[in-house]
Amino acid sequence: MEQLFLKILNLSLYASLLILVVLLLRLLFRKAPKWISCLFWALVAIRLLCPVTPESPFSVMPSEEKLPTTHYLMTRAKITQAAGKTTGAVSEIQNESFDSEKRHMETEVPAGASGSGRTVDGSDAAGRFETNDISVLKAGVAESVRILTIIWLVVFCLIMAQALFSYLRMKHYVAASVKTGKNVRICDEIRYPFILGIIRPIIYLPGCLNGSMKRFVLAHERAHLRRGDHIWKPLGFFLLAVHWFNPLCWLAYSLFSRDLEMACDERVIRNLDRESKADYSQTLLLLSNPASRIAACPVAFGEIGVKERVKGIFNYKKPAIWIVMLAIVGCIVTAVCFLTSPEKTYTAVAQESDSENLQIAVTEKKAVKSVESETVEETDAGDVSAVPASAQEAIEGSVVFGEDIDRNGIEDHIYAYQPEEDEKDEGDDTTIRWSLELNGKNIYQGSHELICDFDASSMDLDEDGEPEILVRVLPHVNSMPLEEYVVLKQEGDGWIELENSGDFEQSDGNETPTNAFPVVVTVGSKPATVDITTMDGQTITVDLKDHYEKMREAQEGTDLGKLADEFLNGDTYKPGDAYGTTADWGIWEIEAVRIGDKNAIRARQGVQSLRGGKWDILGTLDTYYSYDQNGKIQFLETEFTGTDD
């Protein structure tokens, strides 16, 4: 719940900037139709509602969340443990700090020498105190966030309860209403007309309306129904209840409700003469509700801004087409700039120098500071234990990925560089070397034979309260969209590589490891079917009749056409015969997802026939899995999608 609250705070902060922009746009386009103002408020609603937005080079939004949403706070168990520590535990931290400072003073390097401010063993003397101090601070922040989350949830529930009570009270008032037309009822218990209901909205009219008043009111309320305002206004109120702590949201909802009414007024009066406008205004004044307040429902005729609406009715002029077009362009530009996220910048770019070799062109965005007195020992790719412990001891190169992976407020990086020939051993085809820095510490390094992009994310996959890190290596080759990935788990002060699909081998006897989960594909017992047996023991029967009938028609006279003929005829392949395997290029898409109530990884791979190879893809296989606390894969679900689905 705390993570949800922090996510909502982030959304509210982003939306506040957009609300200020919309206030300025309303002023600039005050002569434009009010339905355009409603479009601007729709952009605010999307910004308040959607935690994920598409990337755009024109985005002006921050590239990172201002408040961490996951894994920044200690787990609830750790918070409880920290809160339960006695004063003696705090004294122990203080004594440790004093001892560290004392050792630092005794071993301080003479003034002017390099490395000043460090102990003989090269560690920061105050480091342990700072670490403990930060841990205690995080525990305090986590407890504060927990309290704020409870307050937010209580107020949210009170606001929604009040809205529900108001709705039920109105339903009680109109229980004795009489139907006079489609979706129209008259009730003597009410003084003001309004719309009530979302799925089946009803227009309720007081019994005191005369003919002309009734005509104007019905025209206005039916304009609301055609625009869907009976849905948009409750949705806006719900967003207000979620973001009740943001005063700009209250202002936005009030102005949105006013623009909603004025847009309907404009729709009704645009073809009226001056005398009819006067009658409409008189009706509005007579049916105004001076005791109105911010509410989700009903959508009432004289609820909001009556004086401003009357003034707008008499001053209404059909807007010039150029004003309308300019306002629409402004709306589109605002959406592109404020409903998108900045593009992730990758600095490894593939350039083709000849038919056999690729060179890497690196645009340095941020270089790692080198350490003059210390060198980095070369390690094998994937050797986590030998990775340097300090960020300053990283492989010197350029940042190809920068993001707060574990959402703790510290930007993490993946560094990559192209090694010189004299750095390689004989037969080494390495094109790029890379290392992952998490919270200022290098935890993993690897290498690749191709130019690559990188991506990383975190999610608690084994439900131990600590996030695991998923790193994807994305080669710049169309036929090999994802060749490698690694899942890292923290163990003590270091990180270990968890079991992943790269540890498996193909089920057809191929000894070369592949990053895909092996499958067994055999001819099914029913005509034109195959049985796909997955790692979790599940058998999926797939009907390939349509697939091969289309292939036979499109590939007539080719080897693929012959394969389709033989499979459909049922003479060449018998039930139980080996028929297929995983696609040659392995997993082409992998991501961290939620399935049910569990965090998981979804790995997508192809399934192909043995004879047709990658030219005969039978479909895609999605494998959902997580890990137990021993680092072993736990399969959750497998889904197969045919090429014709």
C-alpha positions as CSV (number, residue, x, y, z in Angstrom):
1,M,0.0,0.0,0.0
2,E,2.9,2.4,0.7
3,Q,4.2,1.8,-2.8
4,L,0.8,2.6,-4.2
5,F,0.7,5.8,-2.2
6,L,4.2,6.9,-3.4
7,K,3.2,6.1,-7.0
8,I,0.1,8.3,-6.6
9,L,2.3,11.1,-5.1
10,N,4.5,10.9,-8.2
11,L,1.5,11.0,-10.5
12,S,0.1,14.0,-8.6
13,L,3.4,15.8,-8.9
14,Y,3.5,15.3,-12.6
15,A,-0.1,16.2,-13.1
16,S,0.4,19.5,-11.1
17,L,2.7,20.7,-13.8
18,L,0.2,19.8,-16.5
19,I,-2.6,21.5,-14.5
20,L,-0.6,24.8,-14.4
21,V,-0.1,24.5,-18.1
22,V,-3.9,23.9,-18.7
23,L,-4.7,26.9,-16.6
24,L,-2.5,29.0,-18.9
25,L,-4.0,27.4,-22.0
26,R,-7.6,28.1,-20.8
27,L,-6.6,31.8,-20.5
28,L,-5.0,31.9,-23.9
29,F,-7.9,30.1,-25.6
30,R,-10.7,31.7,-23.7
31,K,-12.5,32.6,-26.9
32,A,-12.3,28.9,-28.1
33,P,-15.3,26.6,-27.6
34,K,-15.5,25.2,-24.1
35,W,-15.5,21.6,-25.3
36,I,-11.8,22.2,-26.1
37,S,-11.2,23.2,-22.5
38,C,-12.8,19.9,-21.5
39,L,-10.2,18.2,-23.8
40,F,-7.4,19.9,-21.8
41,W,-8.9,18.6,-18.6
42,A,-9.1,15.1,-20.1
43,L,-5.3,15.3,-20.6
44,V,-5.0,16.0,-16.8
45,A,-7.2,13.0,-16.0
46,I,-5.0,10.7,-18.1
47,R,-1.9,12.1,-16.4
48,L,-3.4,11.5,-13.0
49,L,-4.6,8.0,-13.9
50,C,-1.8,6.4,-16.0
51,P,1.4,5.4,-14.3
52,V,3.0,4.3,-17.6
53,T,3.2,6.6,-20.6
54,P,4.8,6.1,-24.1
55,E,8.3,7.5,-24.8
56,S,8.7,10.6,-26.9
57,P,11.7,12.8,-27.8
58,F,9.4,15.8,-27.2
59,S,8.5,14.9,-23.6
60,V,9.1,17.7,-21.0
61,M,8.3,15.4,-18.1
62,P,11.0,14.3,-15.6
63,S,12.9,11.2,-16.7
64,E,12.7,9.6,-13.2
65,E,10.2,9.4,-10.4
66,K,10.7,12.1,-7.9
67,L,9.7,9.8,-5.1
68,P,10.8,6.1,-5.1
69,T,8.0,3.7,-5.3
70,T,9.6,0.2,-4.9
71,H,12.3,-1.2,-2.7
72,Y,13.3,2.2,-1.3
73,L,11.6,1.6,1.9
74,M,12.7,-1.3,4.2
75,T,10.5,-4.3,4.3
76,R,7.8,-4.3,7.0
77,A,9.7,-6.8,9.0
78,K,12.9,-4.7,8.8
79,I,10.9,-1.6,9.8
80,T,9.5,-3.4,12.8
81,Q,12.9,-4.7,13.8
82,A,14.4,-1.2,13.5
83,A,11.6,0.4,15.5
84,G,12.1,-2.2,18.2
85,K,15.7,-1.5,18.8
86,T,16.6,-0.2,22.3
87,T,18.6,2.9,23.2
88,G,21.6,0.7,23.7
89,A,21.6,-0.3,20.1
90,V,21.7,3.3,19.1
91,S,24.6,3.9,21.5
92,E,26.4,1.0,19.9
93,I,26.1,2.7,16.5
94,Q,27.5,5.9,18.0
95,N,30.4,4.1,19.7
96,E,31.2,2.4,16.4
97,S,31.3,5.8,14.7
98,F,33.6,7.1,17.5
99,D,36.0,4.1,17.1
100,S,36.0,4.6,13.3
101,E,36.8,8.3,13.6
102,K,39.6,7.4,16.1
103,R,41.2,4.9,13.7
104,H,40.9,7.4,10.9
105,M,42.8,10.0,12.8
106,E,45.6,7.5,13.7
107,T,46.1,6.3,10.2
108,E,45.4,9.6,8.3
109,V,47.7,10.1,5.3
110,P,49.9,13.2,5.6
111,A,48.6,16.4,4.2
112,G,49.2,16.8,0.5
113,A,49.6,13.1,-0.2
114,S,47.2,11.3,-2.6
115,G,44.3,9.4,-0.9
116,S,43.8,11.9,1.9
117,G,40.8,11.2,4.0
118,R,41.1,7.4,3.7
119,T,42.4,4.7,6.1
120,V,45.4,2.5,5.4
121,D,43.2,-0.2,3.9
122,G,41.6,2.3,1.5
123,S,38.1,2.3,3.1
124,D,36.2,5.4,4.1
125,A,36.6,5.7,7.9
126,A,33.1,7.0,8.4
127,G,31.5,4.6,6.0
128,R,30.1,2.1,8.5
129,F,28.5,4.9,10.5
130,E,27.0,6.4,7.4
131,T,25.6,3.1,6.3
132,N,24.0,2.5,9.7
133,D,22.8,6.0,9.9
134,I,21.2,5.8,6.5
135,S,19.5,2.5,7.5
136,V,18.0,4.1,10.6
137,L,17.0,7.1,8.5
138,K,15.3,4.9,5.9
139,A,13.4,3.1,8.7
140,G,12.2,6.4,10.0
141,V,11.2,7.6,6.5
142,A,9.4,4.3,5.9
143,E,7.4,4.6,9.2
144,S,6.5,8.2,8.2
145,V,5.3,7.1,4.8
146,R,3.3,4.3,6.4
147,I,1.5,6.8,8.6
148,L,0.9,9.1,5.7
149,T,-0.5,6.2,3.6
150,I,-3.0,5.4,6.4
151,I,-4.1,9.0,6.5
152,W,-4.4,9.2,2.7
153,L,-6.5,5.9,2.7
154,V,-8.8,7.0,5.5
155,V,-9.6,10.4,3.9
156,F,-10.1,8.7,0.5
157,C,-12.5,6.3,2.0
158,L,-14.4,9.1,3.8
159,I,-14.7,11.1,0.6
160,M,-16.0,8.1,-1.4
161,A,-18.4,7.2,1.5
162,Q,-19.8,10.7,1.5
163,A,-20.3,10.5,-2.3
164,L,-22.0,7.1,-2.0
165,F,-24.3,8.5,0.8
166,S,-25.2,11.5,-1.4
167,Y,-26.0,9.2,-4.3
168,L,-28.2,7.0,-2.2
169,R,-30.0,10.0,-0.6
170,M,-30.8,11.3,-4.1
171,K,-32.1,7.9,-5.1
172,H,-34.4,8.0,-2.1
173,Y,-35.7,11.4,-3.0
174,V,-36.6,10.4,-6.6
175,A,-38.1,7.0,-5.7
176,A,-41.6,8.4,-6.2
177,S,-40.9,9.9,-9.6
178,V,-43.2,9.5,-12.6
179,K,-41.9,8.6,-16.1
180,T,-42.8,11.2,-18.8
181,G,-40.5,10.1,-21.7
182,K,-37.5,8.2,-22.6
183,N,-35.0,8.5,-19.7
184,V,-37.0,11.4,-18.3
185,R,-38.9,11.5,-15.0
186,I,-40.7,14.1,-13.0
187,C,-40.4,14.3,-9.2
188,D,-42.2,16.7,-6.9
189,E,-39.6,16.1,-4.1
190,I,-36.8,17.9,-5.9
191,R,-36.3,21.6,-6.8
192,Y,-33.6,21.4,-9.4
193,P,-33.2,19.3,-12.5
194,F,-30.3,16.8,-12.8
195,I,-29.0,13.6,-14.3
196,L,-28.6,10.6,-12.0
197,G,-27.0,7.3,-12.9
198,I,-24.0,6.1,-14.9
199,I,-25.0,2.9,-16.7
200,R,-28.7,3.9,-17.1
201,P,-28.8,7.7,-16.6
202,I,-32.1,9.3,-16.0
203,I,-33.0,13.0,-16.3
204,Y,-35.1,14.1,-13.3
205,L,-37.2,17.3,-13.6
206,P,-39.0,19.1,-10.8
207,G,-42.8,19.4,-11.2
208,C,-42.8,23.2,-11.3
209,L,-41.3,23.6,-14.8
210,N,-43.4,25.2,-17.5
211,G,-43.2,24.4,-21.2
212,S,-40.3,26.7,-22.3
213,M,-38.3,26.0,-19.1
214,K,-38.7,22.2,-19.6
215,R,-37.6,22.5,-23.2
216,F,-34.3,24.4,-22.3
217,V,-33.5,22.0,-19.4
218,L,-34.0,18.9,-21.5
219,A,-31.9,20.3,-24.3
220,H,-29.1,21.0,-21.8
221,E,-29.3,17.7,-20.0
222,R,-29.5,15.7,-23.2
223,A,-26.4,17.5,-24.4
224,H,-24.7,16.2,-21.2
225,L,-25.8,12.6,-22.1
226,R,-24.5,12.9,-25.7
227,R,-21.1,14.1,-24.4
228,G,-21.0,11.3,-21.8
229,D,-20.7,13.8,-18.9
230,H,-22.6,11.6,-16.6
231,I,-19.5,9.3,-16.8
232,W,-16.7,11.8,-17.0
233,K,-17.8,13.8,-14.0
234,P,-17.9,10.8,-11.5
235,L,-14.5,9.7,-13.0
236,G,-13.1,13.2,-12.3
237,F,-14.5,13.1,-8.8
238,F,-12.9,9.7,-8.2
239,L,-9.5,11.1,-9.3
240,L,-10.1,14.0,-7.0
241,A,-10.7,11.6,-4.1
242,V,-7.5,9.8,-4.9
243,H,-5.5,13.0,-5.1
244,W,-7.3,14.9,-2.4
245,F,-4.1,16.1,-0.8
246,N,-3.3,18.2,-3.9
247,P,-4.9,21.6,-3.9
248,L,-4.4,22.0,-7.6
249,C,-6.6,18.9,-8.2
250,W,-9.5,20.6,-6.3
251,L,-9.1,23.7,-8.4
252,A,-8.9,21.6,-11.6
253,Y,-12.1,19.7,-10.7
254,S,-14.0,22.9,-10.0
255,L,-13.0,24.4,-13.3
256,F,-13.6,21.2,-15.1
257,S,-17.2,21.0,-13.8
258,R,-17.7,24.7,-14.8
259,D,-16.3,24.1,-18.3
260,L,-18.5,21.0,-18.6
261,E,-21.7,23.1,-18.0
262,M,-20.6,25.9,-20.2
263,A,-19.8,23.5,-23.1
264,C,-23.4,22.2,-22.8
265,D,-24.7,25.8,-22.6
266,E,-22.9,26.6,-25.9
267,R,-24.3,23.5,-27.5
268,V,-27.8,24.6,-26.7
269,I,-27.6,28.3,-27.5
270,R,-25.5,28.3,-30.6
271,N,-28.6,28.4,-32.8
272,L,-30.9,30.5,-30.5
273,D,-31.8,34.1,-31.1
274,R,-31.2,36.8,-28.5
275,E,-34.7,36.5,-27.0
276,S,-34.4,32.8,-26.6
277,K,-31.0,33.2,-25.0
278,A,-32.6,35.6,-22.5
279,D,-35.2,33.0,-21.7
280,Y,-32.6,30.3,-21.3
281,S,-30.6,32.6,-18.9
282,Q,-33.7,33.3,-16.9
283,T,-34.4,29.6,-16.6
284,L,-30.8,29.0,-15.4
285,L,-31.2,31.8,-12.8
286,L,-34.5,30.4,-11.5
287,L,-33.1,26.9,-11.2
288,S,-29.7,27.7,-9.8
289,N,-28.7,25.9,-6.7
290,P,-26.9,28.4,-4.3
291,A,-26.0,25.6,-1.9
292,S,-24.2,23.5,-4.4
293,R,-20.8,22.0,-3.5
294,I,-18.2,19.8,-5.1
295,A,-19.7,16.4,-5.8
296,A,-19.5,13.5,-8.1
297,C,-23.2,13.4,-8.9
298,P,-25.7,14.5,-9.9
299,V,-24.9,16.4,-13.1
300,A,-27.2,19.3,-12.2
301,F,-28.6,22.0,-14.5
302,G,-27.9,25.0,-12.2
303,E,-25.1,23.6,-10.1
304,I,-21.9,25.6,-10.8
305,G,-20.9,29.1,-11.9
306,V,-24.4,30.4,-12.8
307,K,-23.4,34.1,-13.0
308,E,-20.4,33.3,-15.3
309,R,-22.5,31.0,-17.4
310,V,-25.2,33.7,-17.9
311,K,-22.6,36.2,-18.9
312,G,-21.1,33.7,-21.3
313,I,-24.5,33.1,-22.8
314,F,-25.1,36.7,-23.7
315,N,-21.5,37.2,-24.9
316,Y,-21.4,34.0,-26.9
317,K,-20.2,34.4,-30.5
318,K,-19.4,31.6,-32.8
319,P,-15.6,31.2,-32.6
320,A,-13.4,31.7,-35.7
321,I,-12.2,28.5,-37.3
322,W,-8.6,29.5,-36.9
323,I,-9.1,29.8,-33.1
324,V,-10.6,26.3,-33.0
325,M,-7.7,24.8,-35.1
326,L,-5.1,26.6,-33.1
327,A,-6.6,25.3,-29.8
328,I,-6.8,21.7,-31.2
329,V,-3.1,22.0,-32.2
330,G,-2.3,23.3,-28.7
331,C,-4.1,20.2,-27.2
332,I,-2.2,17.8,-29.4
333,V,1.2,19.5,-28.6
334,T,0.3,19.4,-24.9
335,A,-0.5,15.7,-25.1
336,V,2.8,14.9,-26.8
337,C,4.8,16.9,-24.3
338,F,3.1,16.0,-21.1
339,L,1.5,12.5,-21.6
340,T,4.8,10.9,-22.6
341,S,8.1,10.0,-21.0
342,P,11.6,11.0,-22.2
343,E,13.2,8.5,-24.4
344,K,15.9,6.3,-22.9
345,T,19.2,7.3,-24.3
346,Y,21.5,4.4,-25.5
347,T,25.0,5.4,-26.5
348,A,26.1,2.2,-28.2
349,V,25.4,2.6,-31.9
350,A,26.1,0.0,-34.6
351,Q,27.9,1.1,-37.7
352,E,28.7,-1.2,-40.6
353,S,32.4,-0.8,-41.7
354,D,32.5,-3.8,-44.0
355,S,30.6,-6.9,-44.7
356,E,32.1,-8.9,-41.8
357,N,32.9,-6.5,-39.0
358,L,30.9,-4.0,-36.9
359,Q,32.4,-1.1,-35.1
360,I,31.0,0.7,-32.1
361,A,30.5,4.4,-32.1
362,V,30.2,5.7,-28.6
363,T,28.9,9.1,-27.7
364,E,30.0,9.7,-24.2
365,K,27.2,10.9,-22.0
366,K,28.9,10.4,-18.7
367,A,32.3,8.8,-18.2
368,V,33.4,6.8,-15.2
369,K,36.2,8.5,-13.2
370,S,39.4,6.4,-13.4
371,V,41.5,5.6,-10.3
372,E,45.1,6.5,-10.9
373,S,46.6,4.3,-8.2
374,E,44.5,1.2,-8.7
375,T,43.9,-1.1,-11.7
376,V,41.1,-3.4,-12.5
377,E,41.8,-7.1,-12.9
378,E,40.3,-8.6,-16.0
379,T,37.6,-11.1,-15.2
380,D,35.6,-13.6,-17.3
381,A,32.1,-12.5,-18.4
382,G,29.6,-13.4,-15.7
383,D,32.2,-13.9,-12.9
384,V,30.3,-12.0,-10.3
385,S,32.6,-12.7,-7.4
386,A,35.6,-11.1,-9.2
387,V,33.8,-7.8,-10.0
388,P,35.4,-4.7,-8.4
389,A,33.6,-3.4,-5.3
390,S,33.8,0.3,-6.0
391,A,32.1,2.3,-8.7
392,Q,35.3,4.2,-9.4
393,E,37.0,0.9,-10.2
394,A,34.5,0.2,-13.0
395,I,35.5,-0.6,-16.5
396,E,36.1,2.8,-18.0
397,G,33.6,3.5,-20.7
398,S,30.3,5.2,-21.4
399,V,26.9,5.0,-19.8
400,V,24.6,3.1,-22.1
401,F,21.8,2.8,-19.6
402,G,20.9,5.1,-16.7
403,E,17.9,4.6,-14.5
404,D,17.0,4.0,-10.8
405,I,16.6,0.3,-11.3
406,D,15.8,-0.6,-7.7
407,R,13.8,2.6,-7.1
408,N,15.8,3.8,-4.1
409,G,16.5,7.3,-5.2
410,I,20.0,6.5,-6.6
411,E,20.5,6.3,-10.4
412,D,22.1,3.1,-11.5
413,H,24.1,2.6,-14.7
414,I,25.3,0.1,-17.2
415,Y,28.7,1.0,-18.7
416,A,30.0,-0.4,-22.0
417,Y,33.1,0.0,-24.1
418,Q,34.8,-1.5,-27.1
419,P,38.0,-3.3,-26.1
420,E,41.2,-2.8,-28.0
421,E,42.7,-5.8,-29.9
422,D,45.6,-5.9,-27.4
423,E,43.1,-6.5,-24.6
424,K,41.8,-9.6,-26.1
425,D,43.1,-13.1,-25.9
426,E,43.7,-15.1,-29.1
427,G,40.3,-16.1,-30.6
428,D,38.4,-13.6,-28.5
429,D,35.6,-12.2,-30.6
430,T,34.4,-9.8,-28.0
431,T,32.9,-6.6,-29.5
432,I,31.6,-5.0,-26.4
433,R,32.3,-5.3,-22.6
434,W,29.8,-4.1,-20.1
435,S,29.3,-3.8,-16.3
436,L,26.3,-3.1,-14.1
437,E,26.6,-0.5,-11.4
438,L,23.9,-0.7,-8.7
439,N,23.9,2.0,-5.9
440,G,27.4,3.0,-6.7
441,K,28.8,-0.6,-6.7
442,N,29.6,-2.8,-9.6
443,I,27.8,-6.1,-9.2
444,Y,28.2,-7.7,-12.6
445,Q,30.2,-7.5,-15.8
446,G,29.9,-9.4,-19.0
447,S,30.9,-9.2,-22.7
448,H,29.2,-9.8,-26.0
449,E,30.2,-10.4,-29.6
450,L,27.7,-8.0,-31.1
451,I,26.8,-4.3,-30.6
452,C,24.1,-4.2,-28.0
453,D,21.5,-2.1,-26.2
454,F,20.8,-2.8,-22.5
455,D,17.8,-2.7,-20.3
456,A,17.4,-3.4,-16.6
457,S,14.5,-3.7,-14.1
458,S,13.8,-4.9,-10.6
459,M,11.1,-7.1,-9.0
460,D,10.9,-9.3,-5.9
461,L,10.6,-12.6,-7.7
462,D,11.2,-15.0,-4.7
463,E,9.1,-13.0,-2.3
464,D,11.8,-12.5,0.3
465,G,11.3,-8.7,0.5
466,E,14.4,-7.8,-1.6
467,P,14.3,-7.1,-5.4
468,E,16.0,-9.2,-8.0
469,I,17.6,-7.5,-11.0
470,L,16.7,-8.5,-14.6
471,V,19.2,-7.3,-17.2
472,R,18.4,-7.7,-20.9
473,V,21.1,-7.6,-23.6
474,L,19.6,-6.6,-26.9
475,P,21.9,-7.1,-29.9
476,H,21.5,-4.8,-33.0
477,V,20.7,-7.7,-35.3
478,N,17.2,-8.2,-36.7
479,S,17.4,-12.0,-36.6
480,M,18.5,-12.1,-33.0
481,P,16.5,-9.5,-31.1
482,L,17.4,-10.9,-27.6
483,E,20.4,-13.2,-27.2
484,E,21.2,-12.9,-23.5
485,Y,19.7,-12.0,-20.2
486,V,20.7,-12.4,-16.5
487,V,18.8,-12.4,-13.2
488,L,20.8,-11.3,-10.2
489,K,19.9,-11.8,-6.5
490,Q,21.6,-10.2,-3.6
491,E,23.3,-12.6,-1.2
492,G,25.1,-11.1,1.7
493,D,27.3,-8.2,0.5
494,G,27.4,-9.6,-3.0
495,W,25.2,-10.7,-5.9
496,I,24.8,-14.1,-7.5
497,E,23.4,-15.1,-10.9
498,L,20.2,-17.1,-10.6
499,E,19.3,-20.0,-12.7
500,N,17.9,-18.8,-16.0
501,S,17.1,-20.1,-19.4
502,G,20.6,-19.7,-20.6
503,D,21.6,-22.7,-18.4
504,F,19.4,-25.1,-20.4
505,E,20.1,-27.1,-23.6
506,Q,18.0,-27.9,-26.5
507,S,15.9,-31.1,-26.1
508,D,16.8,-32.4,-29.5
509,G,20.3,-33.3,-28.4
510,N,22.0,-30.0,-29.5
511,E,24.9,-29.5,-27.0
512,T,25.1,-25.8,-27.6
513,P,23.4,-23.9,-24.8
514,T,20.5,-21.7,-25.8
515,N,18.7,-19.0,-24.0
516,A,15.3,-20.6,-24.7
517,F,13.4,-23.1,-22.7
518,P,13.6,-26.5,-24.4
519,V,10.3,-28.0,-25.6
520,V,9.4,-31.4,-27.0
521,V,7.2,-31.2,-30.1
522,T,5.7,-34.5,-31.4
523,V,3.0,-35.4,-33.9
524,G,-0.3,-35.5,-32.2
525,S,-2.8,-38.4,-32.0
526,K,-5.4,-36.3,-33.9
527,P,-5.0,-35.4,-37.6
528,A,-3.0,-32.2,-38.3
529,T,-2.1,-31.7,-34.7
530,V,1.1,-31.6,-32.7
531,D,1.7,-32.0,-28.9
532,I,4.1,-29.5,-27.3
533,T,5.5,-30.6,-23.9
534,T,7.0,-27.7,-21.9
535,M,9.5,-27.6,-19.0
536,D,6.8,-27.7,-16.4
537,G,5.4,-30.9,-17.9
538,Q,2.4,-29.3,-19.5
539,T,1.3,-30.7,-22.8
540,I,-0.4,-28.4,-25.3
541,T,-2.2,-29.8,-28.3
542,V,-2.1,-27.5,-31.3
543,D,-4.2,-27.8,-34.4
544,L,-2.0,-26.8,-37.4
545,K,-4.5,-27.5,-40.2
546,D,-5.1,-23.9,-41.1
547,H,-1.4,-23.1,-40.8
548,Y,-0.4,-25.7,-43.3
549,E,-3.2,-25.3,-45.7
550,K,-2.2,-21.6,-46.1
551,M,1.5,-22.7,-46.4
552,R,0.6,-25.3,-49.0
553,E,-1.2,-22.7,-51.1
554,A,1.4,-20.0,-50.7
555,Q,4.5,-22.2,-51.1
556,E,3.3,-24.6,-53.8
557,G,6.3,-26.3,-55.5
558,T,8.8,-25.4,-52.7
559,D,10.2,-27.5,-49.9
560,L,7.8,-25.8,-47.5
561,G,4.9,-26.6,-49.7
562,K,6.0,-30.2,-49.8
563,L,6.3,-30.2,-46.0
564,A,2.7,-28.9,-45.7
565,D,1.5,-31.7,-48.0
566,E,3.2,-34.4,-46.1
567,F,2.0,-33.2,-42.7
568,L,-1.7,-32.8,-43.9
569,N,-1.8,-36.1,-45.7
570,G,-0.7,-38.0,-42.5
571,D,1.4,-40.5,-44.5
572,T,4.9,-39.3,-43.6
573,Y,4.4,-38.4,-39.9
574,K,3.0,-40.7,-37.4
575,P,1.7,-39.9,-33.9
576,G,4.6,-39.6,-31.5
577,D,7.2,-38.7,-34.1
578,A,9.6,-35.8,-33.2
579,Y,8.4,-32.9,-35.2
580,G,9.7,-29.6,-33.8
581,T,11.8,-27.7,-31.3
582,T,12.4,-24.1,-30.0
583,A,13.1,-21.5,-32.7
584,D,16.8,-21.1,-33.6
585,W,17.1,-17.6,-32.2
586,G,15.8,-18.5,-28.8
587,I,13.9,-16.0,-26.6
588,W,13.2,-12.8,-28.4
589,E,11.3,-11.0,-25.6
590,I,11.5,-11.1,-21.9
591,E,10.0,-8.8,-19.2
592,A,9.1,-8.6,-15.5
593,V,5.3,-8.9,-15.1
594,R,2.5,-9.6,-12.6
595,I,0.5,-12.8,-13.0
596,G,-2.3,-13.2,-10.5
597,D,-0.8,-12.1,-7.2
598,K,2.8,-13.0,-8.0
599,N,5.7,-11.2,-9.5
600,A,7.0,-13.2,-12.5
601,I,9.1,-13.1,-15.6
602,R,7.5,-13.7,-19.0
603,A,9.8,-15.2,-21.6
604,R,8.5,-15.4,-25.2
605,Q,10.1,-17.7,-27.7
606,G,9.2,-19.3,-31.0
607,V,8.4,-23.0,-31.8
608,Q,9.4,-24.3,-35.2
609,S,9.3,-27.5,-37.1
610,L,12.5,-29.5,-37.5
611,R,12.4,-29.6,-41.3
612,G,11.1,-26.1,-41.9
613,G,13.4,-24.5,-39.4
614,K,12.9,-20.7,-38.8
615,W,10.9,-20.5,-42.0
616,D,8.2,-22.6,-40.5
617,I,7.3,-21.0,-37.1
618,L,4.4,-22.9,-35.6
619,G,3.7,-20.1,-33.0
620,T,5.0,-18.4,-29.9
621,L,5.3,-19.9,-26.4
622,D,5.1,-17.6,-23.3
623,T,6.6,-19.1,-20.2
624,Y,5.8,-17.4,-16.9
625,Y,8.1,-18.2,-14.0
626,S,9.6,-16.9,-10.8
627,Y,12.1,-18.3,-8.2
628,D,12.0,-19.8,-4.8
629,Q,14.3,-18.5,-2.1
630,N,17.0,-21.0,-3.0
631,G,17.2,-19.4,-6.5
632,K,15.5,-22.3,-8.3
633,I,13.0,-21.6,-11.1
634,Q,9.3,-22.0,-10.3
635,F,7.2,-22.4,-13.4
636,L,3.8,-20.7,-13.1
637,E,2.1,-20.8,-16.4
638,T,2.7,-21.5,-20.1
639,E,0.7,-20.1,-23.0
640,F,1.0,-21.0,-26.7
641,T,-0.2,-18.7,-29.5
642,G,-0.4,-20.0,-33.1
643,T,0.6,-17.9,-36.1
644,D,-3.0,-17.7,-37.2
645,D,-4.4,-16.6,-33.9
